[in-house]
Amino acid sequence: MEVFKDLQLKDGCMFGYLNLPESVKVAAEFDLEEEDDPKPSDFAALISSATDWATGLSAGTFEVLKKQIARELTDAAYGGAGYQPSESDYTALEASLLAIRLCFYPDNGVVMIFEAKQEYPDMEIYCQLDESYQLEDISVEERD
């Protein structure tokens, strides 16, 4: 079964989409980073490792990841403000997190990009993950 659909080479990267657990359809981007004028066949190894990663991502792991992202962002937002976030603060953000894009890089680099339009309008949440779906880094940036 093909995990990534409608793969097309554009501007030196390969683009397509995949369905995450719970039928969440997200864009997929494959970037070889240092490859000049790549051909579709140059992406075979990267797409293969991305397929392994994507097929291993269970619905349970995806939910744990969203919970961890919501906790980190909420704690950072209220840190030093004298306000102790409530469980509803965490769950509100978790519920609004929507995965919109996955970016795959050589050496097992994966960035999952979320939006949370209510809490972070005009922003995207970048989450760098390792090969075992652990959150390595998180940042919030203005949407291009």
C-alpha positions as CSV (number, residue, x, y, z in Angstrom):
1,M,0.0,0.0,0.0
2,E,1.3,3.4,-1.0
3,V,1.5,5.7,2.1
4,F,2.4,8.9,0.2
5,K,0.0,10.0,-2.5
6,D,0.3,12.3,-5.5
7,L,4.1,12.8,-5.2
8,Q,5.4,15.5,-7.4
9,L,8.8,17.1,-7.8
10,K,8.8,20.9,-7.5
11,D,11.5,23.4,-6.7
12,G,14.0,20.7,-5.7
13,C,11.7,19.0,-3.2
14,M,9.2,16.2,-3.5
15,F,5.6,17.0,-2.4
16,G,2.5,14.9,-1.8
17,Y,0.2,14.0,1.1
18,L,-0.6,11.2,3.5
19,N,-3.3,10.3,6.0
20,L,-2.2,10.3,9.6
21,P,-4.1,8.3,12.3
22,E,-7.8,9.2,12.6
23,S,-7.9,10.1,8.9
24,V,-6.1,13.4,9.3
25,K,-4.9,14.3,5.8
26,V,-1.6,16.3,5.8
27,A,0.8,17.6,3.2
28,A,4.2,15.8,3.0
29,E,7.4,17.4,1.9
30,F,10.7,15.6,1.2
31,D,13.8,17.8,1.2
32,L,17.2,16.3,0.3
33,E,18.7,19.7,1.5
34,E,22.0,19.6,-0.3
35,E,21.0,18.0,-3.6
36,D,21.2,20.3,-6.6
37,D,18.5,19.6,-9.3
38,P,17.4,16.2,-7.9
39,K,15.5,13.6,-9.9
40,P,12.5,11.7,-8.5
41,S,14.7,8.6,-8.1
42,D,17.0,10.5,-5.7
43,F,14.2,10.6,-3.2
44,A,13.7,6.8,-3.0
45,A,15.7,6.3,0.3
46,L,14.2,9.3,2.0
47,I,10.6,8.2,1.0
48,S,11.3,4.7,2.2
49,S,12.5,5.8,5.6
50,A,9.6,8.3,5.8
51,T,7.2,5.5,4.9
52,D,8.5,3.4,7.8
53,W,8.2,6.4,10.2
54,A,4.6,7.2,9.0
55,T,3.3,3.6,9.1
56,G,4.7,3.3,12.7
57,L,2.9,6.4,14.0
58,S,-0.1,5.0,15.8
59,A,-3.2,7.0,16.8
60,G,-2.2,6.6,20.5
61,T,1.3,8.0,19.9
62,F,-0.2,10.8,17.8
63,E,-2.5,11.7,20.8
64,V,0.3,11.5,23.3
65,L,2.4,13.8,21.1
66,K,-0.5,16.4,20.8
67,K,-0.8,16.3,24.6
68,Q,2.9,16.9,25.1
69,I,2.9,19.8,22.6
70,A,-0.1,21.4,24.3
71,R,1.5,21.1,27.7
72,E,4.9,22.6,26.6
73,L,3.2,25.5,24.7
74,T,0.8,26.3,27.5
75,D,3.5,26.1,30.2
76,A,5.7,28.4,28.1
77,A,2.9,30.9,27.5
78,Y,2.1,31.2,31.2
79,G,5.6,30.7,32.6
80,G,6.5,33.6,34.9
81,A,3.1,35.1,34.7
82,G,2.0,34.0,38.1
83,Y,-0.8,31.9,36.6
84,Q,-1.0,28.2,37.1
85,P,-2.5,26.6,34.0
86,S,-5.5,24.4,34.6
87,E,-6.2,21.1,32.9
88,S,-8.8,22.9,30.7
89,D,-6.0,25.2,29.4
90,Y,-4.1,22.2,28.3
91,T,-7.0,20.3,26.8
92,A,-8.3,23.3,24.9
93,L,-5.0,23.7,23.1
94,E,-4.7,20.0,22.5
95,A,-8.2,19.8,21.0
96,S,-7.4,22.7,18.6
97,L,-4.0,21.3,17.4
98,L,-4.4,20.3,13.7
99,A,-1.5,18.7,11.9
100,I,-1.1,20.3,8.5
101,R,2.3,19.2,7.2
102,L,5.1,16.7,7.7
103,C,8.6,17.5,6.4
104,F,11.2,14.7,6.0
105,Y,14.9,15.3,5.8
106,P,17.9,13.0,5.4
107,D,19.3,11.4,8.7
108,N,15.8,10.7,10.0
109,G,14.9,14.4,10.4
110,V,11.1,14.9,10.8
111,V,9.3,18.1,11.4
112,M,5.5,18.0,12.0
113,I,3.8,21.3,11.6
114,F,0.5,22.1,13.4
115,E,-1.9,25.0,13.5
116,A,-4.1,26.1,16.4
117,K,-6.1,28.9,14.8
118,Q,-7.9,30.0,18.0
119,E,-4.8,30.2,20.3
120,Y,-2.2,31.0,17.6
121,P,-3.8,32.8,14.7
122,D,-1.5,33.4,11.7
123,M,1.1,31.1,13.3
124,E,2.4,27.6,12.7
125,I,3.8,25.3,15.4
126,Y,6.9,23.4,14.3
127,C,7.7,20.2,16.2
128,Q,11.0,18.4,15.5
129,L,10.6,14.7,16.2
130,D,13.1,11.9,16.4
131,E,12.6,8.5,14.8
132,S,10.8,7.2,17.9
133,Y,8.2,10.1,17.8
134,Q,9.7,12.0,20.7
135,L,9.5,15.7,20.7
136,E,13.0,17.2,20.3
137,D,12.2,20.9,19.7
138,I,9.2,23.1,19.4
139,S,8.8,26.6,18.0
140,V,6.0,28.9,17.0
141,E,6.5,31.0,13.9
142,E,4.5,33.4,11.8
143,R,2.8,31.7,8.8
144,D,4.5,32.6,5.4
